[in-house]
Amino acid sequence: MNSLTEARVSEIRAFNRFYTKVIGVVRDGMMDSPYSLTEARVIYELAQAGQMETAELRRLLGLDAGYLSRIMARLESDGLVARERSAADGRRQVVRLTEAGTEVFRHLDRRSAEEVKGLLAPLTEEQQQRLVGSMRSIRELLEPSGERKPYVIRPPRTGDLGWVVWRHGVLYSREYGWGPAFEQTVARICADLDFGRDAGWIAEIDGSPVGCVFCVHRDDQTAQLRMLLVEPSARGLGIGGRLVEECLRHARERGYKRIMLWTRGCLASARRIYQANGFALESEEPGVENGVPVTEQIWAREL
């Protein structure tokens, strides 16, 4: 490994040691109970599912069959779980919590919530949001991809415009090499928004913004679609198309006869969304952004 990779590995290992201490994994029992973290996870999953085949439980938790069997034996001897043969397949075993097991789950769940509240209590509102956002980012980056996550489309709230400027600056610099001047352009567009006649929408997943678009007044007959953006982690979910649909709906309701947009030829994904929504190329000309040659384009459609 090079020195940069070694430093990252060292930092992640340090975080693991720190966080296992924070949540008490190294203690003998979770939440002042006689049960280990893994045993508590088994109890939790059974409480959520009602009942579950042992093979499914083993796959869900990534446990060795022998290890899970020993956990089941202990929980059964404590009267927390009951096992029986599956009615559909006698070769399979189904496990569920008993009344005593459900009571233990309630105790663990209550103590877990209390400990998290205690963890958050000394922090300010901003620090709590940073902590939760960072934890969400870790989960999103490390959990298996391919699962379609639900999203919501909502109007902008306080703080969203700062996010719009920040993410445009970061993403377009990273993906296309555009510099601070482009970020300043986006900041000026946000500063000029008049929400008495303009409108915007934020796409959100798990409480975090992942996309945006704005419909602004250009003249009495024409609206302009501006600042369409979708985070890389949320692409492929149809969010871009839904944001454009909201923009078109708003423009029609406000009585505009036409809508246009400014984009650049290299933004192929956005162009496909525009074409799918009836926009056609009206004009183009060469330009430069941060020393990078670009093709400036105007697209439009009738409403």
CORNOR-V704119 format. One record per residue. PSI is psi in degrees with one decimal (NA if undefined). OMEGA is omega in whole degrees, 0 to 359 (NA if undefined). Layout:
# CORNOR-V704119
PSI:OMEGA + PSI:OMEGA
This chain:
# CORNOR-V704119
144.7:175 + 171.8:186 + -34.0:179 + -44.3:178 + -42.8:179 + -39.8:180 + -39.6:180 + -42.2:178 + -43.0:180 + -41.2:181 + -41.6:179 + -41.7:179 + -38.5:178 + -40.0:178 + -42.5:179 + -44.8:179 + -42.8:180 + -46.5:188 + -34.0:176 + -31.1:175 + -41.1:181 + -44.6:184 + 0.3:172 + 25.1:181 + -32.5:184 + -6.4:175 + 160.7:181 + -36.4:183 + 149.0:178 + 135.5:175 + 43.7:180 + 35.1:177 + 167.6:178 + 8.9:187 + 142.0:181 + 171.6:177 + -45.6:182 + -41.6:178 + -39.0:178 + -37.6:177 + -39.6:177 + -46.0:179 + -43.0:181 + -48.0:183 + -38.4:178 + -36.4:178 + -35.7:180 + -38.1:187 + -23.5:186 + -62.2:171 + 157.6:187 + 144.8:173 + 143.4:182 + -34.2:179 + -39.3:178 + -40.8:179 + -41.3:180 + -43.0:179 + -40.7:182 + -40.6:184 + -5.8:180 + 39.8:184 + 149.7:172 + 141.8:184 + -41.9:181 + -39.7:180 + -45.1:179 + -37.0:180 + -39.3:179 + -38.3:177 + -43.8:180 + -40.7:181 + -41.2:180 + -46.6:181 + -34.3:178 + -40.5:180 + -27.4:176 + -1.2:178 + 20.1:184 + -25.3:180 + 157.3:174 + 136.7:180 + 145.0:177 + 163.6:179 + 143.1:178 + 135.9:178 + -28.4:181 + -30.5:183 + 107.1:184 + -15.6:178 + -13.3:184 + 153.6:183 + 134.3:179 + 138.4:182 + 145.1:178 + 162.4:176 + 142.6:170 + 179.4:176 + -39.2:178 + -39.3:178 + -39.0:178 + -37.7:179 + -38.9:176 + -41.8:178 + -45.6:181 + -39.8:178 + -47.3:180 + -41.7:181 + -42.6:179 + -44.5:180 + -36.1:178 + -45.5:179 + -40.1:180 + -40.8:181 + -39.1:179 + -42.1:177 + -39.1:177 + -34.7:177 + -38.2:183 + -28.9:189 + -42.3:182 + -9.2:186 + 149.7:174 + 169.6:178 + -44.1:180 + -42.5:179 + -38.7:177 + -43.4:179 + -39.2:178 + -43.7:181 + -49.6:181 + -41.2:179 + -40.2:179 + -41.1:178 + -39.9:178 + -40.6:180 + -41.8:178 + -45.5:181 + -43.1:182 + -37.1:182 + -31.7:187 + -18.6:181 + 153.7:181 + 139.2:180 + 173.4:176 + -16.9:179 + 127.9:179 + 117.0:183 + 141.9:177 + 145.7:177 + 160.9:176 + 151.3:174 + 125.1:184 + 162.9:174 + 159.2:178 + 147.6:175 + 171.9:177 + 130.0:181 + -20.5:183 + -36.3:181 + -35.8:175 + -40.3:177 + -41.2:181 + -47.7:180 + -47.0:182 + -48.9:185 + -33.8:174 + -45.8:180 + -47.6:183 + -50.6:187 + -43.2:182 + -26.4:173 + -44.1:182 + -42.2:188 + -26.7:185 + -5.4:178 + 15.1:179 + 144.4:189 + -159.6:183 + -29.1:181 + -35.9:178 + -41.9:178 + -38.2:177 + -37.1:177 + -45.6:179 + -39.8:180 + -39.4:178 + -39.6:178 + -45.0:179 + -41.0:181 + -29.6:183 + -3.5:180 + 136.5:177 + 98.8:187 + 4.7:168 + -25.9:179 + -22.7:178 + 165.8:180 + 157.8:178 + 164.4:180 + 140.6:177 + 129.2:172 + 138.5:187 + 136.3:174 + 128.0:179 + 36.4:177 + 0.1:181 + 138.4:178 + 137.6:179 + 0.9:181 + 164.7:180 + 161.3:169 + 157.0:180 + 145.6:176 + 114.7:186 + 155.9:180 + 127.6:174 + -49.6:170 + -175.6:186 + -24.6:182 + -18.2:192 + 131.2:171 + 161.1:177 + 128.6:174 + 128.6:184 + 151.7:168 + 45.5:172 + 126.3:180 + 139.2:173 + 129.5:179 + 144.3:178 + -36.7:182 + -17.6:184 + 5.4:180 + 148.1:182 + 0.3:181 + -1.1:182 + 10.1:184 + -42.5:180 + -45.3:179 + -41.6:180 + -38.8:179 + -42.6:178 + -39.8:178 + -41.0:178 + -40.2:180 + -44.1:180 + -42.0:180 + -46.8:180 + -43.7:181 + -40.1:178 + -45.2:182 + -30.9:179 + -1.5:174 + 11.9:176 + 146.9:180 + -16.3:188 + 150.7:174 + 139.1:180 + 170.2:177 + 156.0:175 + 129.9:178 + -172.9:180 + 146.9:188 + -25.2:182 + -12.6:183 + 72.0:188 + -41.7:182 + -43.4:178 + -40.9:180 + -40.1:179 + -37.6:178 + -43.0:180 + -44.9:180 + -40.5:180 + -22.6:180 + 18.5:171 + 4.5:177 + 147.4:177 + 147.5:180 + 127.8:179 + -39.0:181 + 159.8:175 + 154.6:180 + 155.1:181 + 150.0:177 + -178.1:180 + 137.1:175 + 112.8:180 + 38.8:181 + -1.3:181 + 124.0:178 + 135.8:178 + 162.1:174 + 110.7:180 + 131.9:183 + 144.6:171 + 125.1:177 + 150.5:181 + 167.3:175 + 156.0:175 + 154.2:179 + NA:NA
